[in-house]
Structure formats: structure tokens, C-alpha cells
Amino acid sequence: MGIKYYLRLFLVTLLIAAGVIFMAAVPFSCRITEDGITIVEEDVSVPKIVSFRAGDNSTLILSCTKSFDLGGELVKNLNETYYQSQLLKEYVEDGKTVILTLPEQTVAGESYIFEGEITDKKGNTLTFSLPFTGFNENPARLLLSEIRTKHSTSSGQIKKSEYAELYVLEEGCTAGLEIISGSDGESKKYVFPAVDVKKGEYIVVHFRQTYGGSCTDETGDNLELSTAADSSSARDLWVNNTESRISESDVIVLRDSCRDKIIDAVLYSVSGKTDWYYSFQKVLASDVFESGIWEEGFLPENAAVSDGLSLTRTMSRLNAGEIIKSYNAGAENGSFAQNDLIKVHAGDWAVVSGATPGAENSKVVYVKQE
């Protein structure tokens, strides 16, 4: 036996050892074919959650990337707990979705946690803990009315803040409603507290805490609780924030999170822009366009013109009065359902002179001086 024989023996031994190490490190199974043994890797990927939401005030819907079994499920809040034995489960869509029925109805606007463990047919598991808000069966119908994009400070203190004004077309509860802007993103969206509002009232959501007095959320019948600078005579709600929030070119959306539905929106931009600055503005503008609310397009050139915005000049809805009148007439004769879309066009919004938080909008359209 020569040196070449021992060299070949060493290399074969080395390859076998490497194969053992590889097989120990990577899960596999073997399949015998005409060509010999084929190594087949196992599926070790855990199921991924695609979506989770409340179907109504007594059901939850969880969907995953592949069929699964749900175990150890638990729904809890601060006061009470529903256990596994009390949750009814129905698997649909080839086992990729489960619908859970709760023994008691959730409370609109209250915070809950849904916990459990997902197991697929291979035994891969995923433990999860998902927050959700109690479903709102009777949402108020709100209309975006006015947007102020500027704020003011004095001696380093915020005196006036950005705000979104809304008009209540139909009374109901605000739980589950959200205001989101393209420049803020999902993480900074404003989630309304559970407030029973009356038809015909205004709501002013202030996007910063202002100096002096109390920035108190007026969630009840007393609308004089908020005494901070920039408080309105209407219902004031405050975002716990001191930083800049809304851009002079932006996408503002009112959304019903319970139904994952856009209720109202406005796209506005300074002249000459060809694209949105923030990536989420592009996403949100596209969502608004696809919803059918904003029909003219989703680019800045399709938006309302926002040239001239200032502390006292705001983006205002020019046809709010017409919408209110049409909605009221439609509600009376049955020609307008609460879930019907109110379509918006760029010409419906303009910069006006005179900020009017909590009151009817100014009709003095600002004209930019050349």
C-alpha cells in the first residue's frame, strides 16, 4: 500500500466525519431512491401569525401561515379572566384560521390580552401574547373638519399645538377609532378613548400638551375641564406628547380599527412636490386611494394644495356644511347608511385664514401672493 492509498483513506474518513457533523446539525429524513439515499431536510419553521382581530364583541379571529392547533389560550383584562375551557374554537380556511367565541362580551374600548400557543403538524410551536381592544358595536360617525399643522412656543413652552378637528355626524362611541398621519406612522397613531359623543358636536384632538392650565381629556358631559392654553369650547382631547407631529405635506386618516376600515381622510401637499417624503405617507396615501374615498390619485399632485399654512391658517374642509346637510337628509329618508363612503376630492379642502378649533370653519380661502 502506497502513500496514495493512505491519502485516499484519510480523505474518505474526513468526508464521512463531516457528513456526520452535518447530519447532526441539520434535521433531516432519508428517502431511498434508485440513485441511492437522498437526504430530505425537515420543515422546522414555526407558524407565523398573519392577522389577529376582534370579529365582534364576543369573537376573536386568528390567522397563521399554515394550519395549526391552538392551545393554552387565555383572554384577560384587569378585572376578569376567561380560561381555555370556556373558549369555543372553530377552525376554518384549511385550519389556517381559528374563530374563538368568548363566554362574555368584551367592553368597548377596554384593553385585553390574548395569550396562547400555536402548534403545527410537525410539532413546531409559537407562544404569543397579543393585545386588543374591546370591540365597539356602536361607533360614532366622525368627519374630519380642520387640520392645524403648526405650533407656537414662548420661553421654551408650547402655547398652541397642532390639532385635528372632527365633527360628529352620528352619535355613538369613539372606542376603536384612530387618527393616523403619514409623517407619524403607526407607532404614533392617536387612539380615541371610549367616549359617548352626541350628534352635532365638535371634537378637537390636540397633538401636543400645552403650557399652563390642565390638559384634561373631556370624556364626559363636562366640556370645561380642559383649561390649558389652546383649549377650545368644544370637546378637547390631548395627545401625551411634546414633539412635532404633522407635516405641511401629509396624509391624515380617520380609521375604525375594529373593522379595519378607513372612515375619512385628507391628502394635502405644498405645490410642486412629485413624491411623498416619508415612506409611510406613500403607503397611507395608496390605502386611502384604494379605499375609494380619495378618487383622484395618491400622489402629492393629486392632493389638496397646502401653500401658506401657518398658526392661524389651517387646512379646512370647505364643504363640511353640505356633507352634514346631505347626511342628515339621507339618514332621515334612508338614502344614506352609516357605513356609506363619503368621497373626498382635492377641491373639498383648502387653506383658510382663521383657525377655528371646536367651531364652524372659516370660509376665507387663503390666496398665495405672487
Contacts in CASP RR format, 6 or more apart in sequence:
PFRMAT RR
TARGET T0000
AUTHOR 0000-0000-0000
METHOD contacts of the structure
MODEL  1
MGIKYYLRLFLVTLLIAAGVIFMAAVPFSCRITEDGITIVEEDVSVPKIV
SFRAGDNSTLILSCTKSFDLGGELVKNLNETYYQSQLLKEYVEDGKTVIL
TLPEQTVAGESYIFEGEITDKKGNTLTFSLPFTGFNENPARLLLSEIRTK
HSTSSGQIKKSEYAELYVLEEGCTAGLEIISGSDGESKKYVFPAVDVKKG
EYIVVHFRQTYGGSCTDETGDNLELSTAADSSSARDLWVNNTESRISESD
VIVLRDSCRDKIIDAVLYSVSGKTDWYYSFQKVLASDVFESGIWEEGFLP
ENAAVSDGLSLTRTMSRLNAGEIIKSYNAGAENGSFAQNDLIKVHAGDWA
VVSGATPGAENSKVVYVKQE
23 39 0 8 1.000
26 41 0 8 1.000
27 41 0 8 1.000
27 42 0 8 1.000
27 44 0 8 1.000
28 39 0 8 1.000
28 40 0 8 1.000
28 41 0 8 1.000
28 42 0 8 1.000
29 39 0 8 1.000
29 40 0 8 1.000
29 42 0 8 1.000
30 37 0 8 1.000
30 38 0 8 1.000
30 39 0 8 1.000
30 40 0 8 1.000
31 37 0 8 1.000
31 38 0 8 1.000
31 40 0 8 1.000
32 38 0 8 1.000
42 122 0 8 1.000
43 122 0 8 1.000
43 124 0 8 1.000
44 122 0 8 1.000
44 124 0 8 1.000
45 124 0 8 1.000
46 118 0 8 1.000
46 120 0 8 1.000
46 124 0 8 1.000
46 125 0 8 1.000
46 126 0 8 1.000
47 64 0 8 1.000
47 65 0 8 1.000
47 66 0 8 1.000
47 68 0 8 1.000
47 118 0 8 1.000
47 120 0 8 1.000
47 124 0 8 1.000
47 126 0 8 1.000
48 64 0 8 1.000
48 65 0 8 1.000
48 126 0 8 1.000
49 62 0 8 1.000
49 63 0 8 1.000
49 64 0 8 1.000
49 118 0 8 1.000
49 126 0 8 1.000
49 128 0 8 1.000
49 130 0 8 1.000
50 63 0 8 1.000
50 64 0 8 1.000
50 65 0 8 1.000
50 96 0 8 1.000
51 61 0 8 1.000
51 62 0 8 1.000
51 63 0 8 1.000
52 60 0 8 1.000
52 61 0 8 1.000
52 62 0 8 1.000
52 63 0 8 1.000
52 114 0 8 1.000
52 130 0 8 1.000
52 132 0 8 1.000
53 60 0 8 1.000
53 61 0 8 1.000
53 132 0 8 1.000
53 258 0 8 1.000
53 260 0 8 1.000
54 60 0 8 1.000
54 61 0 8 1.000
54 106 0 8 1.000
54 132 0 8 1.000
54 133 0 8 1.000
54 134 0 8 1.000
54 135 0 8 1.000
54 258 0 8 1.000
55 61 0 8 1.000
55 135 0 8 1.000
55 258 0 8 1.000
56 135 0 8 1.000
56 137 0 8 1.000
57 105 0 8 1.000
57 106 0 8 1.000
57 108 0 8 1.000
57 134 0 8 1.000
57 135 0 8 1.000
57 137 0 8 1.000
58 101 0 8 1.000
58 102 0 8 1.000
58 104 0 8 1.000
58 105 0 8 1.000
58 106 0 8 1.000
59 99 0 8 1.000
59 100 0 8 1.000
59 101 0 8 1.000
59 102 0 8 1.000
60 75 0 8 1.000
60 99 0 8 1.000
60 100 0 8 1.000
60 102 0 8 1.000
60 114 0 8 1.000
60 132 0 8 1.000
61 97 0 8 1.000
61 98 0 8 1.000
61 99 0 8 1.000
61 100 0 8 1.000
62 70 0 8 1.000
62 97 0 8 1.000
62 98 0 8 1.000
62 100 0 8 1.000
62 114 0 8 1.000
63 93 0 8 1.000
63 96 0 8 1.000
63 97 0 8 1.000
64 96 0 8 1.000
64 97 0 8 1.000
64 118 0 8 1.000
65 96 0 8 1.000
66 96 0 8 1.000
66 120 0 8 1.000
67 91 0 8 1.000
67 94 0 8 1.000
67 95 0 8 1.000
67 96 0 8 1.000
67 120 0 8 1.000
67 121 0 8 1.000
68 95 0 8 1.000
68 96 0 8 1.000
68 98 0 8 1.000
68 118 0 8 1.000
68 119 0 8 1.000
68 120 0 8 1.000
69 118 0 8 1.000
69 119 0 8 1.000
69 120 0 8 1.000
70 89 0 8 1.000
70 98 0 8 1.000
70 100 0 8 1.000
70 116 0 8 1.000
70 117 0 8 1.000
70 118 0 8 1.000
71 84 0 8 1.000
71 116 0 8 1.000
71 117 0 8 1.000
71 118 0 8 1.000
71 119 0 8 1.000
72 84 0 8 1.000
72 115 0 8 1.000
72 116 0 8 1.000
72 117 0 8 1.000
73 84 0 8 1.000
73 87 0 8 1.000
73 89 0 8 1.000
73 100 0 8 1.000
73 114 0 8 1.000
73 115 0 8 1.000
73 116 0 8 1.000
74 81 0 8 1.000
74 82 0 8 1.000
74 83 0 8 1.000
74 84 0 8 1.000
74 113 0 8 1.000
74 114 0 8 1.000
74 115 0 8 1.000
74 116 0 8 1.000
75 81 0 8 1.000
75 82 0 8 1.000
75 87 0 8 1.000
75 100 0 8 1.000
75 102 0 8 1.000
75 112 0 8 1.000
75 113 0 8 1.000
75 114 0 8 1.000
75 115 0 8 1.000
76 82 0 8 1.000
76 112 0 8 1.000
76 113 0 8 1.000
76 115 0 8 1.000
77 107 0 8 1.000
77 110 0 8 1.000
77 111 0 8 1.000
77 112 0 8 1.000
77 113 0 8 1.000
78 111 0 8 1.000
80 104 0 8 1.000
82 102 0 8 1.000
82 103 0 8 1.000
82 104 0 8 1.000
86 102 0 8 1.000
86 103 0 8 1.000
87 100 0 8 1.000
87 101 0 8 1.000
87 102 0 8 1.000
87 103 0 8 1.000
88 100 0 8 1.000
88 101 0 8 1.000
89 98 0 8 1.000
89 99 0 8 1.000
89 100 0 8 1.000
90 98 0 8 1.000
90 99 0 8 1.000
90 100 0 8 1.000
90 101 0 8 1.000
91 97 0 8 1.000
91 98 0 8 1.000
92 98 0 8 1.000
92 99 0 8 1.000
106 112 0 8 1.000
106 134 0 8 1.000
106 135 0 8 1.000
107 134 0 8 1.000
108 134 0 8 1.000
108 135 0 8 1.000
108 136 0 8 1.000
108 137 0 8 1.000
108 138 0 8 1.000
108 173 0 8 1.000
108 175 0 8 1.000
108 176 0 8 1.000
108 194 0 8 1.000
109 133 0 8 1.000
109 134 0 8 1.000
109 136 0 8 1.000
109 173 0 8 1.000
109 175 0 8 1.000
109 176 0 8 1.000
109 193 0 8 1.000
109 194 0 8 1.000
110 133 0 8 1.000
110 134 0 8 1.000
110 194 0 8 1.000
111 131 0 8 1.000
111 132 0 8 1.000
111 133 0 8 1.000
111 134 0 8 1.000
112 131 0 8 1.000
112 132 0 8 1.000
112 133 0 8 1.000
112 134 0 8 1.000
113 129 0 8 1.000
113 130 0 8 1.000
113 131 0 8 1.000
113 132 0 8 1.000
114 128 0 8 1.000
114 129 0 8 1.000
114 130 0 8 1.000
114 131 0 8 1.000
114 132 0 8 1.000
115 127 0 8 1.000
115 128 0 8 1.000
115 129 0 8 1.000
115 130 0 8 1.000
116 127 0 8 1.000
116 128 0 8 1.000
116 129 0 8 1.000
117 125 0 8 1.000
117 126 0 8 1.000
117 127 0 8 1.000
117 128 0 8 1.000
118 125 0 8 1.000
118 126 0 8 1.000
118 127 0 8 1.000
118 128 0 8 1.000
119 125 0 8 1.000
133 175 0 8 1.000
133 176 0 8 1.000
133 191 0 8 1.000
133 257 0 8 1.000
133 258 0 8 1.000
134 175 0 8 1.000
134 176 0 8 1.000
134 258 0 8 1.000
135 258 0 8 1.000
136 173 0 8 1.000
136 174 0 8 1.000
136 175 0 8 1.000
136 176 0 8 1.000
136 177 0 8 1.000
136 194 0 8 1.000
136 256 0 8 1.000
136 258 0 8 1.000
138 172 0 8 1.000
138 173 0 8 1.000
139 172 0 8 1.000
139 173 0 8 1.000
139 174 0 8 1.000
139 175 0 8 1.000
139 176 0 8 1.000
139 177 0 8 1.000
139 256 0 8 1.000
139 258 0 8 1.000
140 168 0 8 1.000
140 170 0 8 1.000
140 171 0 8 1.000
140 172 0 8 1.000
140 173 0 8 1.000
140 174 0 8 1.000
140 177 0 8 1.000
140 197 0 8 1.000
141 168 0 8 1.000
141 169 0 8 1.000
141 170 0 8 1.000
141 172 0 8 1.000
141 263 0 8 1.000
141 327 0 8 1.000
141 338 0 8 1.000
142 166 0 8 1.000
142 167 0 8 1.000
142 168 0 8 1.000
142 169 0 8 1.000
142 174 0 8 1.000
142 177 0 8 1.000
142 203 0 8 1.000
142 254 0 8 1.000
142 263 0 8 1.000
142 264 0 8 1.000
143 166 0 8 1.000
143 167 0 8 1.000
143 168 0 8 1.000
143 169 0 8 1.000
143 264 0 8 1.000
143 317 0 8 1.000
143 320 0 8 1.000
143 323 0 8 1.000
143 324 0 8 1.000
143 342 0 8 1.000
144 164 0 8 1.000
144 165 0 8 1.000
144 166 0 8 1.000
144 252 0 8 1.000
144 254 0 8 1.000
144 264 0 8 1.000
144 265 0 8 1.000
144 266 0 8 1.000
144 317 0 8 1.000
145 165 0 8 1.000
145 166 0 8 1.000
145 167 0 8 1.000
145 202 0 8 1.000
145 316 0 8 1.000
145 317 0 8 1.000
145 320 0 8 1.000
145 361 0 8 1.000
146 163 0 8 1.000
146 164 0 8 1.000
146 165 0 8 1.000
146 314 0 8 1.000
146 315 0 8 1.000
146 316 0 8 1.000
146 317 0 8 1.000
146 355 0 8 1.000
146 356 0 8 1.000
146 357 0 8 1.000
146 361 0 8 1.000
147 162 0 8 1.000
147 163 0 8 1.000
147 164 0 8 1.000
147 165 0 8 1.000
147 246 0 8 1.000
147 252 0 8 1.000
147 266 0 8 1.000
147 268 0 8 1.000
147 314 0 8 1.000
147 315 0 8 1.000
147 316 0 8 1.000
148 161 0 8 1.000
148 162 0 8 1.000
148 163 0 8 1.000
148 246 0 8 1.000
148 311 0 8 1.000
148 314 0 8 1.000
148 315 0 8 1.000
148 355 0 8 1.000
148 357 0 8 1.000
149 162 0 8 1.000
149 246 0 8 1.000
149 247 0 8 1.000
149 248 0 8 1.000
149 250 0 8 1.000
149 306 0 8 1.000
149 309 0 8 1.000
149 314 0 8 1.000
149 315 0 8 1.000
150 160 0 8 1.000
150 162 0 8 1.000
150 309 0 8 1.000
150 310 0 8 1.000
150 311 0 8 1.000
151 158 0 8 1.000
151 160 0 8 1.000
151 161 0 8 1.000
151 162 0 8 1.000
151 208 0 8 1.000
151 244 0 8 1.000
151 311 0 8 1.000
152 158 0 8 1.000
152 159 0 8 1.000
152 160 0 8 1.000
152 311 0 8 1.000
153 159 0 8 1.000
154 211 0 8 1.000
157 211 0 8 1.000
157 212 0 8 1.000
158 208 0 8 1.000
158 209 0 8 1.000
158 210 0 8 1.000
158 211 0 8 1.000
158 229 0 8 1.000
158 242 0 8 1.000
159 210 0 8 1.000
159 211 0 8 1.000
159 229 0 8 1.000
159 230 0 8 1.000
160 210 0 8 1.000
160 229 0 8 1.000
160 230 0 8 1.000
160 311 0 8 1.000
161 206 0 8 1.000
161 207 0 8 1.000
161 208 0 8 1.000
161 209 0 8 1.000
161 210 0 8 1.000
161 230 0 8 1.000
162 206 0 8 1.000
162 207 0 8 1.000
162 208 0 8 1.000
162 244 0 8 1.000
162 245 0 8 1.000
162 246 0 8 1.000
163 204 0 8 1.000
163 205 0 8 1.000
163 206 0 8 1.000
163 207 0 8 1.000
163 230 0 8 1.000
163 357 0 8 1.000
164 179 0 8 1.000
164 204 0 8 1.000
164 205 0 8 1.000
164 207 0 8 1.000
164 252 0 8 1.000
165 202 0 8 1.000
165 203 0 8 1.000
165 204 0 8 1.000
165 205 0 8 1.000
165 356 0 8 1.000
165 357 0 8 1.000
165 358 0 8 1.000
166 202 0 8 1.000
166 203 0 8 1.000
166 204 0 8 1.000
166 205 0 8 1.000
166 254 0 8 1.000
167 200 0 8 1.000
167 201 0 8 1.000
167 202 0 8 1.000
167 203 0 8 1.000
167 320 0 8 1.000
167 324 0 8 1.000
168 197 0 8 1.000
168 198 0 8 1.000
168 199 0 8 1.000
168 200 0 8 1.000
168 201 0 8 1.000
168 202 0 8 1.000
168 203 0 8 1.000
169 199 0 8 1.000
169 200 0 8 1.000
169 323 0 8 1.000
169 324 0 8 1.000
169 327 0 8 1.000
170 199 0 8 1.000
170 327 0 8 1.000
170 331 0 8 1.000
170 338 0 8 1.000
171 196 0 8 1.000
171 197 0 8 1.000
171 198 0 8 1.000
171 199 0 8 1.000
172 196 0 8 1.000
172 197 0 8 1.000
173 194 0 8 1.000
173 195 0 8 1.000
173 196 0 8 1.000
173 197 0 8 1.000
174 192 0 8 1.000
174 193 0 8 1.000
174 194 0 8 1.000
174 195 0 8 1.000
174 197 0 8 1.000
174 203 0 8 1.000
175 192 0 8 1.000
175 193 0 8 1.000
175 194 0 8 1.000
175 195 0 8 1.000
175 258 0 8 1.000
176 191 0 8 1.000
176 192 0 8 1.000
176 256 0 8 1.000
176 257 0 8 1.000
176 258 0 8 1.000
177 191 0 8 1.000
177 192 0 8 1.000
177 254 0 8 1.000
177 255 0 8 1.000
177 256 0 8 1.000
177 257 0 8 1.000
177 263 0 8 1.000
178 189 0 8 1.000
178 190 0 8 1.000
178 191 0 8 1.000
178 192 0 8 1.000
178 254 0 8 1.000
178 255 0 8 1.000
178 256 0 8 1.000
178 257 0 8 1.000
179 189 0 8 1.000
179 190 0 8 1.000
179 192 0 8 1.000
179 205 0 8 1.000
179 252 0 8 1.000
179 253 0 8 1.000
179 254 0 8 1.000
179 255 0 8 1.000
180 186 0 8 1.000
180 189 0 8 1.000
180 190 0 8 1.000
180 252 0 8 1.000
180 253 0 8 1.000
180 255 0 8 1.000
180 284 0 8 1.000
181 188 0 8 1.000
181 245 0 8 1.000
181 246 0 8 1.000
181 247 0 8 1.000
181 250 0 8 1.000
181 251 0 8 1.000
181 252 0 8 1.000
181 253 0 8 1.000
181 284 0 8 1.000
182 247 0 8 1.000
182 250 0 8 1.000
182 251 0 8 1.000
182 252 0 8 1.000
182 253 0 8 1.000
182 276 0 8 1.000
182 278 0 8 1.000
182 280 0 8 1.000
182 281 0 8 1.000
182 283 0 8 1.000
182 284 0 8 1.000
182 285 0 8 1.000
183 245 0 8 1.000
183 246 0 8 1.000
183 247 0 8 1.000
183 250 0 8 1.000
183 277 0 8 1.000
183 278 0 8 1.000
183 280 0 8 1.000
183 281 0 8 1.000
184 245 0 8 1.000
184 246 0 8 1.000
185 278 0 8 1.000
185 280 0 8 1.000
185 284 0 8 1.000
186 280 0 8 1.000
188 241 0 8 1.000
188 245 0 8 1.000
190 205 0 8 1.000
190 207 0 8 1.000
190 239 0 8 1.000
191 257 0 8 1.000
192 237 0 8 1.000
193 217 0 8 1.000
193 219 0 8 1.000
193 237 0 8 1.000
194 219 0 8 1.000
195 219 0 8 1.000
195 220 0 8 1.000
195 235 0 8 1.000
195 237 0 8 1.000
196 220 0 8 1.000
197 203 0 8 1.000
197 235 0 8 1.000
200 324 0 8 1.000
201 234 0 8 1.000
201 235 0 8 1.000
202 232 0 8 1.000
202 234 0 8 1.000
202 235 0 8 1.000
202 358 0 8 1.000
202 359 0 8 1.000
203 234 0 8 1.000
203 235 0 8 1.000
203 237 0 8 1.000
203 358 0 8 1.000
204 232 0 8 1.000
204 234 0 8 1.000
204 235 0 8 1.000
204 236 0 8 1.000
204 237 0 8 1.000
204 357 0 8 1.000
204 358 0 8 1.000
205 237 0 8 1.000
205 238 0 8 1.000
205 239 0 8 1.000
206 215 0 8 1.000
206 230 0 8 1.000
206 236 0 8 1.000
206 237 0 8 1.000
206 238 0 8 1.000
206 239 0 8 1.000
207 239 0 8 1.000
207 241 0 8 1.000
207 245 0 8 1.000
207 246 0 8 1.000
208 239 0 8 1.000
208 241 0 8 1.000
208 242 0 8 1.000
208 243 0 8 1.000
208 245 0 8 1.000
209 215 0 8 1.000
209 228 0 8 1.000
209 238 0 8 1.000
209 239 0 8 1.000
209 240 0 8 1.000
209 241 0 8 1.000
209 242 0 8 1.000
210 228 0 8 1.000
210 229 0 8 1.000
210 230 0 8 1.000
211 228 0 8 1.000
211 229 0 8 1.000
212 227 0 8 1.000
212 228 0 8 1.000
212 229 0 8 1.000
213 227 0 8 1.000
213 228 0 8 1.000
213 229 0 8 1.000
214 225 0 8 1.000
214 226 0 8 1.000
214 227 0 8 1.000
214 228 0 8 1.000
215 226 0 8 1.000
215 228 0 8 1.000
215 238 0 8 1.000
216 225 0 8 1.000
216 226 0 8 1.000
216 227 0 8 1.000
216 228 0 8 1.000
216 236 0 8 1.000
216 238 0 8 1.000
217 225 0 8 1.000
217 226 0 8 1.000
217 236 0 8 1.000
217 237 0 8 1.000
217 238 0 8 1.000
218 224 0 8 1.000
218 225 0 8 1.000
218 226 0 8 1.000
218 235 0 8 1.000
218 236 0 8 1.000
218 237 0 8 1.000
219 237 0 8 1.000
223 233 0 8 1.000
223 234 0 8 1.000
223 235 0 8 1.000
223 236 0 8 1.000
226 236 0 8 1.000
226 238 0 8 1.000
228 238 0 8 1.000
230 357 0 8 1.000
232 357 0 8 1.000
232 358 0 8 1.000
232 359 0 8 1.000
233 358 0 8 1.000
233 359 0 8 1.000
234 357 0 8 1.000
234 358 0 8 1.000
234 359 0 8 1.000
239 245 0 8 1.000
246 252 0 8 1.000
247 277 0 8 1.000
247 278 0 8 1.000
248 270 0 8 1.000
248 306 0 8 1.000
248 309 0 8 1.000
249 268 0 8 1.000
249 269 0 8 1.000
249 270 0 8 1.000
249 273 0 8 1.000
249 276 0 8 1.000
249 277 0 8 1.000
249 281 0 8 1.000
249 300 0 8 1.000
249 303 0 8 1.000
249 306 0 8 1.000
250 268 0 8 1.000
250 269 0 8 1.000
250 281 0 8 1.000
251 265 0 8 1.000
251 266 0 8 1.000
251 267 0 8 1.000
251 276 0 8 1.000
251 281 0 8 1.000
251 284 0 8 1.000
251 285 0 8 1.000
251 288 0 8 1.000
252 265 0 8 1.000
252 266 0 8 1.000
252 268 0 8 1.000
253 262 0 8 1.000
253 264 0 8 1.000
253 265 0 8 1.000
253 284 0 8 1.000
253 287 0 8 1.000
253 288 0 8 1.000
254 262 0 8 1.000
254 263 0 8 1.000
254 264 0 8 1.000
254 265 0 8 1.000
255 261 0 8 1.000
255 262 0 8 1.000
255 263 0 8 1.000
256 262 0 8 1.000
256 263 0 8 1.000
261 291 0 8 1.000
262 287 0 8 1.000
262 288 0 8 1.000
262 291 0 8 1.000
262 293 0 8 1.000
264 293 0 8 1.000
264 342 0 8 1.000
264 344 0 8 1.000
265 288 0 8 1.000
265 291 0 8 1.000
265 293 0 8 1.000
265 294 0 8 1.000
265 344 0 8 1.000
266 304 0 8 1.000
266 315 0 8 1.000
266 317 0 8 1.000
266 344 0 8 1.000
266 349 0 8 1.000
267 285 0 8 1.000
267 288 0 8 1.000
267 294 0 8 1.000
267 298 0 8 1.000
267 300 0 8 1.000
267 302 0 8 1.000
267 303 0 8 1.000
267 304 0 8 1.000
267 346 0 8 1.000
268 303 0 8 1.000
268 304 0 8 1.000
268 305 0 8 1.000
268 306 0 8 1.000
268 315 0 8 1.000
268 349 0 8 1.000
269 276 0 8 1.000
269 300 0 8 1.000
269 301 0 8 1.000
269 303 0 8 1.000
269 304 0 8 1.000
269 305 0 8 1.000
269 306 0 8 1.000
270 305 0 8 1.000
270 306 0 8 1.000
270 307 0 8 1.000
271 305 0 8 1.000
271 307 0 8 1.000
272 300 0 8 1.000
272 301 0 8 1.000
273 300 0 8 1.000
273 301 0 8 1.000
274 299 0 8 1.000
274 300 0 8 1.000
274 301 0 8 1.000
275 282 0 8 1.000
275 299 0 8 1.000
275 300 0 8 1.000
276 282 0 8 1.000
276 285 0 8 1.000
276 299 0 8 1.000
276 300 0 8 1.000
282 298 0 8 1.000
285 294 0 8 1.000
285 297 0 8 1.000
285 298 0 8 1.000
285 299 0 8 1.000
285 303 0 8 1.000
286 298 0 8 1.000
288 294 0 8 1.000
288 298 0 8 1.000
289 295 0 8 1.000
289 297 0 8 1.000
289 298 0 8 1.000
291 341 0 8 1.000
292 341 0 8 1.000
292 343 0 8 1.000
293 341 0 8 1.000
293 342 0 8 1.000
293 343 0 8 1.000
293 344 0 8 1.000
294 302 0 8 1.000
294 343 0 8 1.000
294 344 0 8 1.000
294 345 0 8 1.000
295 343 0 8 1.000
295 345 0 8 1.000
296 302 0 8 1.000
296 345 0 8 1.000
296 346 0 8 1.000
302 346 0 8 1.000
303 346 0 8 1.000
304 315 0 8 1.000
304 346 0 8 1.000
304 347 0 8 1.000
304 348 0 8 1.000
304 349 0 8 1.000
304 350 0 8 1.000
305 346 0 8 1.000
305 350 0 8 1.000
305 351 0 8 1.000
306 315 0 8 1.000
306 351 0 8 1.000
307 351 0 8 1.000
307 368 0 8 1.000
308 351 0 8 1.000
308 366 0 8 1.000
308 368 0 8 1.000
309 315 0 8 1.000
309 351 0 8 1.000
311 355 0 8 1.000
312 353 0 8 1.000
312 354 0 8 1.000
312 355 0 8 1.000
313 351 0 8 1.000
313 352 0 8 1.000
313 353 0 8 1.000
313 354 0 8 1.000
313 355 0 8 1.000
313 366 0 8 1.000
314 351 0 8 1.000
314 352 0 8 1.000
314 354 0 8 1.000
314 355 0 8 1.000
314 356 0 8 1.000
315 349 0 8 1.000
315 350 0 8 1.000
315 351 0 8 1.000
316 349 0 8 1.000
316 350 0 8 1.000
316 351 0 8 1.000
316 352 0 8 1.000
316 356 0 8 1.000
316 361 0 8 1.000
316 362 0 8 1.000
317 323 0 8 1.000
317 348 0 8 1.000
317 349 0 8 1.000
317 361 0 8 1.000
318 347 0 8 1.000
318 348 0 8 1.000
318 349 0 8 1.000
318 350 0 8 1.000
318 352 0 8 1.000
318 361 0 8 1.000
318 363 0 8 1.000
318 365 0 8 1.000
319 348 0 8 1.000
320 360 0 8 1.000
320 361 0 8 1.000
323 342 0 8 1.000
326 336 0 8 1.000
327 336 0 8 1.000
327 342 0 8 1.000
329 335 0 8 1.000
329 336 0 8 1.000
330 336 0 8 1.000
331 338 0 8 1.000
350 365 0 8 1.000
350 366 0 8 1.000
351 365 0 8 1.000
351 366 0 8 1.000
352 361 0 8 1.000
352 362 0 8 1.000
352 363 0 8 1.000
352 364 0 8 1.000
352 365 0 8 1.000
352 366 0 8 1.000
353 362 0 8 1.000
353 364 0 8 1.000
353 365 0 8 1.000
353 366 0 8 1.000
354 362 0 8 1.000
354 364 0 8 1.000
355 362 0 8 1.000
356 362 0 8 1.000
END
